[in-house]
Amino acid sequence: MKKHWLRGLLLGVSMVLLLAGGVALAQGLSIEADQPCFQCWPGPGDPPEEYILSITFDWPWPISDQLCWGVRIVGTDFADESCFTPAHAGPGTLVYWLPCELNGTEIRFLDGEVSLGNANGVEELYGEWIWYLRNTVTGERVETSVLFAEDCFAAMFVPEPGSILLLGSGLVGLAGYATLRWRTRE
């Protein structure tokens, strides 16, 4: 019995990793962007679809807590947040685009404009934009990041692989457990 302690340890650690990865993927709130990178629109008028970014927020129903969504541009002092109490089940979608020639300091949403603070040009806004959704009562918070770049084809974007890494580690551990168990049968 003492020679099988490694099997038990490997099984225990694998189960913890699987549960942690499953919990991370099964959160009640969710947020996602339809593309990992976006560029400013250089032309006049409304941009074509590839220059428009859609952020989709979703929440469990019923919910009576107040939710807040916001965006923060990494490396700048820009942060914007808006709170609401959901009147219906999610999801909700925010659709926007950014002109290359800023009219003052405004970002164009398809349903209005939001001030970008002290930005002197679109170049100051290049980088990672973090969109988030949070529950003000429970403190639950989810976020997604989108890269705003001069040229998305040249920019590299690596999503945060934390949850997938947990699940993958758990599966590798279970495979190791199965291998050790199979070897002891022989």
C-alpha positions in Angstrom: 0.0 0.0 0.0 2.8 2.4 0.8 4.3 2.1 -2.7 1.2 3.6 -4.2 1.4 7.0 -2.4 2.5 8.7 -5.6 -0.7 7.5 -7.4 -2.9 9.0 -4.6 -1.1 12.3 -4.6 -1.3 12.6 -8.4 -5.0 11.8 -8.4 -5.7 14.3 -5.6 -3.8 17.1 -7.3 -5.3 16.3 -10.7 -8.8 16.5 -9.2 -8.1 19.9 -7.6 -6.8 21.3 -10.8 -9.8 20.0 -12.8 -12.2 21.5 -10.3 -10.4 24.8 -10.2 -10.4 25.0 -14.0 -14.1 24.0 -14.2 -15.1 26.7 -11.6 -13.1 29.3 -13.5 -14.9 28.5 -16.7 -18.4 28.3 -15.1 -18.6 31.8 -13.7 -22.0 33.5 -13.7 -20.9 36.7 -15.4 -19.2 36.6 -18.8 -17.8 39.1 -21.2 -16.2 38.6 -24.6 -15.1 40.6 -27.6 -15.8 39.5 -31.2 -12.2 40.1 -32.2 -8.9 40.2 -30.4 -7.6 43.4 -32.1 -9.1 46.4 -33.7 -7.9 49.4 -35.7 -9.1 53.0 -36.2 -11.2 53.8 -39.2 -9.4 56.1 -41.6 -12.3 56.9 -43.9 -15.3 59.2 -43.8 -18.7 57.9 -42.9 -19.5 54.7 -41.1 -16.8 52.0 -41.1 -17.1 48.5 -42.6 -17.6 45.6 -40.2 -13.9 44.7 -39.7 -13.4 48.1 -38.0 -16.3 47.7 -35.6 -15.8 46.0 -32.3 -18.6 44.3 -30.4 -18.3 43.6 -26.7 -21.0 41.1 -25.4 -21.9 41.1 -21.7 -23.9 38.3 -20.2 -25.2 37.6 -16.7 -27.3 34.9 -14.9 -31.0 35.5 -14.5 -32.8 36.4 -12.3 -30.4 39.0 -10.9 -31.4 42.0 -8.7 -27.8 43.1 -8.0 -26.3 46.2 -9.7 -23.8 45.4 -12.5 -21.1 47.7 -13.7 -19.3 47.5 -17.0 -16.3 49.6 -17.9 -13.2 49.9 -20.0 -9.6 50.9 -18.9 -6.8 51.6 -21.4 -3.6 50.2 -20.0 -0.8 52.8 -19.9 -3.1 55.8 -19.8 -5.3 57.5 -17.2 -8.5 56.7 -19.2 -11.1 54.6 -17.4 -14.8 54.7 -17.8 -17.5 52.8 -15.9 -21.3 52.7 -16.1 -23.6 50.8 -13.7 -27.1 49.4 -14.2 -29.6 47.0 -12.6 -30.6 44.5 -15.3 -34.3 44.7 -16.3 -34.0 41.5 -18.4 -31.8 38.5 -18.9 -28.5 39.0 -20.7 -26.7 39.3 -23.0 -26.2 42.9 -23.8 -23.9 44.1 -26.6 -21.9 47.3 -26.9 -20.8 48.1 -30.5 -18.3 50.9 -31.3 -15.5 52.1 -33.5 -12.7 54.7 -33.3 -11.9 57.2 -36.1 -8.2 57.8 -36.9 -8.8 61.5 -36.8 -10.2 62.2 -33.4 -12.9 64.9 -33.3 -11.6 66.4 -30.1 -11.1 63.5 -27.8 -14.1 61.3 -28.5 -14.6 57.6 -29.2 -17.6 56.8 -31.4 -20.2 54.4 -30.1 -22.9 53.5 -32.6 -25.4 55.0 -30.2 -23.3 58.1 -29.0 -19.9 59.4 -28.0 -17.7 59.0 -24.9 -14.9 61.4 -24.0 -11.4 59.9 -24.0 -10.0 62.3 -21.5 -6.7 64.0 -22.3 -5.8 62.0 -25.5 -4.1 64.3 -28.0 -4.4 61.7 -30.8 -5.2 58.2 -31.6 -1.6 57.1 -31.3 -1.8 57.7 -27.5 -4.6 55.1 -27.3 -2.7 52.2 -28.9 -2.3 49.2 -26.6 -4.4 46.9 -24.4 -8.0 47.9 -23.6 -9.5 46.0 -20.7 -13.3 45.6 -20.7 -14.9 44.3 -17.6 -18.2 43.4 -16.0 -18.6 43.3 -12.2 -21.4 42.6 -9.7 -21.3 45.3 -7.0 -23.0 43.1 -4.4 -21.0 39.8 -4.8 -17.8 41.3 -6.0 -17.6 38.9 -8.9 -15.7 40.4 -11.9 -14.9 39.2 -15.3 -12.8 40.9 -18.0 -11.5 40.6 -21.5 -8.7 42.4 -23.2 -8.6 43.8 -26.7 -5.6 45.2 -28.5 -6.0 48.5 -30.2 -3.2 48.7 -32.8 -2.1 50.7 -35.9 -2.0 47.4 -37.8 -3.7 44.3 -36.3 -1.9 42.0 -38.8 1.5 43.0 -37.4 0.4 43.0 -33.8 0.6 39.9 -31.7 -2.1 39.1 -29.2 -1.9 36.3 -26.6 -5.1 35.7 -24.6 -4.8 34.8 -20.9 -4.7 30.9 -20.8 -5.2 30.5 -17.0 -8.4 28.4 -17.1 -7.3 26.2 -20.0 -3.9 25.7 -18.3 -5.7 24.4 -15.1 -7.9 22.0 -17.1 -5.0 20.8 -19.2 -2.8 20.2 -16.1 -5.6 18.2 -14.5 -6.0 16.1 -17.6 -2.2 15.5 -17.8 -2.2 14.5 -14.1 -5.1 12.1 -14.7 -3.2 10.6 -17.6 -0.1 10.2 -15.4 -2.3 8.5 -12.7 -3.7 6.1 -15.2 -0.2 5.3 -16.5 1.0 4.6 -13.0 -2.0 2.4 -12.2 -1.6 0.5 -15.5 2.1 -0.2 -14.8 1.4 -1.6 -11.3 -1.0 -4.1 -12.8 1.8 -5.8 -14.7 
